[in-house]
Amino acid sequence: MMNKNLVRQFEKIAGAGNVMGEEADRHAYAYDSAVLDSVVPALVVRPDTIEQLGRIVALCNENGTPLTVRGSGTNLSGGTIPTGTDAVVVVTNGLARILEINPQDLYAVVEPGVITAQFAAAAAEQGLFYPPDPGSQAVSTLGGNVAENAGGLRGLKYGVTKDYVMGMEFFDVNGEIVKSGSRTVKCATGFNLSDLMVGSEGLLGVFARIILKLIPPPKASRAMTAVFASVEQASEAVAAIIADRIVPCTLEFLDNFTIRTVEDFRHAGLPVDAEALLLIEVDGHPAEVSEDAEKIQEICRKNGAVQVRAAKNEAEKELIWQARRDALPALARLKPTTVLEDATVPRSRIPDMVKKIKEIGRIYNLDIGTFGHAGDGNLHPTILTDRRDHKEFARVEKAIDDIFDAALAMGGTLSGEHGIGLAKRKYMEKETSKGTILYSRKLKQTFDPKNILNPGKMIGD
């Protein structure tokens, strides 16, 4: 229970209606999308203005109160789970204004609580394109995307969130506004603090405003599917497409278990006997799209595709991508608990990684469906389990250890797009070094001497 005098100070800043102290209200902010223990915060505060946000940060620091900023809570690494029962969760859905969309200079300025898909739609209305498309885009916030450096299906060609952050304003622990970057294409003023803040998971500051790059939309696109009798052939096709200097907008992979599960869920006509399915889209100038699509179909056939089919119209194209979007919800229907991981390897090692994931599933007697972004090596092994079955979940935890050990052994990384948070912090030194962890902790100690900003996440305490 938080000190009543401190609660009143929060109410004075944000208004009593924006301070949630009842236990039933606080429970909704005790967890995120990671399969981890929930922690009920002491208080939840919802500022309506940037000025309120800065004052809340300063008040937390003055009182040594842990602070976790939360958008929609869609992150998959425990990054928005409160640190302890004395923590304050600051919810950003009251800071959801698109402050500017500039079609002349191709940028936008947003508050951190803006929903990703709504922003992309607003940009599209101005004839502009915001490419980052995390799977949670319908509900995730731009502040959360920046904090986690979110990716998405279009990452292969267009990059991830960091590639679209031109600058930002954020609060330090004293509630002082810090500005970095610019609305200009080039900016070499001072330290590049914007890049430091991208992917910082709330450990170094609190976002106030974000400047995002926009680009012209592609003039044409074409989607297609390629069916393979083996994962190896599908992977060879991926490598051959890239080697031919073709960079698709999206290049996605589904294994047989996922194909069958999605088809049972959606009845979209997917080939349930296929060992692997590639979902591919190219975009750009119409002539280039036509040429690239023909080349990709030819490459897939040369690499053993038993069927290659291009979407004939927009409805068929949407059906292809609906199948990919259905992967997670379809798998999640099978058992009470879904553990979605984020192992990323060099794309040439995708066959080895998929084979290893299947082997790990057999060793620990677990159902694992694998799908993901084949074009950039970002796989999502999805373990289906029941967390209430303690013996089985112990096997799940061992399987996760083995999956990450395998990814690192293949020259991969712990996370392509989901972040570290609480879920993967124990692996950090395996990928980096003890010196990296110590350096990062010294950096945080400098910016946050009382350790109030999302303490315990990513690099520990």
Phi, psi and omega in degrees: 000130182279147176309130185297325179295321178292321177300317180297327178292321176295319179296324179294325181284308190258349185094141184301326181291345180254012177240117184254113181245344180292140186300321180298323178290320184290333181300329182294345183246023184266356186209168169227207186275359176280151179272079182222164179297140178278154178225118181280122181287165178287330185202149174237128183236137182237093178290148178257345181226158178296324179298319177298318180302313180299319180292324178295316178300314181297319180295319177299317181293319179302326184258004180063032183267123179301141186230124174240125178270137184227130172270260177256358178071027182272355186293154191249020183231011180080014185292337180249013171284129180304148184288326181198175183287356175260006187277155171252131172259125177257117183265133187262007184290353171273353179246069191235041181258134169274108188281330182197137165236118186250101182287343179283317184255004172059056174210168174220155174238127185227158168274161189291340184270006179294133179287134186305307183295325179293323177293316179300321179292320179295321177295319181297326178297335177266010180077025183238167188230127172248103191289321186307128187222067177302153182301336181266016191301334180293339181230339183291156181256156180294324176299318177294320177301317180291318181298327182258356187052057185297149179251228180147182185296329184270009186298329183303312183269319192257351181087187184244189188306318184303333182284356182238005177269112179269334181179178180193165167241134177217161180265135168279181186294341179272003181079014177275136180282133178244131181245137179213145180080193189197171172277355180274158180296320179245143177206120180236037183264109174075188178297148178277072184289334179300312180296326178295323183284332178294126182080010182278354172057032176079012184272343190239347181178176183237119184297138176247308177220146183231133176260122185242139178283140173241156180226164175293145179286155176293149183280337182206162176205159176212136181246152181205162175238148177227127184257133182232150179274353177209152177295324181299316180296319178298317181294321177296325178294319177301310181298321182291323178298313180294320181296334179275013177066029174255127178243097179296158173295316177220148179211094191250155185232137171230134175274175187298318181301317180290320178303311182296321181292317179295318180296320177296328182280316191251336184054054184263004180083026179287150181282097188291345178273352182290138175282333180207148179227130174256133175247121192230140172222136173243148177215167181140213177292141183309317181294319179295318180299315180298315180294314181295321180297317179296317179298317181297317179298319179294317179298317180298317179296318179297333181261021169098009179297129180275344176204134173230127186223126177267143176295133183276338183204180183296326180295317178293322176300315180296325178297321178299312184283336173295322177300317179293318180294335181282350187306307183292309180298327179294314178296322184294341179289338193284325182217162186297331184238131179241120179253104182263115181256182197215048182283130184233130182229163171305138189300335177293342181262006180304314179302317179296320183289318178296319177298319180294320179297318178297318179298317179297321177300319179291317182300317184259008177054055183233148173274119180230121172259137182238128174215175177152194188266087185300327184296332178240016173076011185267100182261150178239079173296125187243111184267128181256123188205188174225110186298338179288342175274093188298323180294315180294320183291333174296323176292323177300314181297322176292322179296320178298317176304313182294322180298315181288324175299319180294316180299315180294322179296335179268011180082020182267198184224161181291329185211126173272334185200353185266346181085182186253305177054225175270328190296325188241008185297330182292341180268350190305316183293332179297321181276324185257250177193165176300321179297323178298315180296315181296318179299315180296321179293322177295322178298313179296320180298325178293313181284331190221069188300332178270359178055052179264339187276104177045052185297150176087350182274154171061299185247008181071194181256000000 
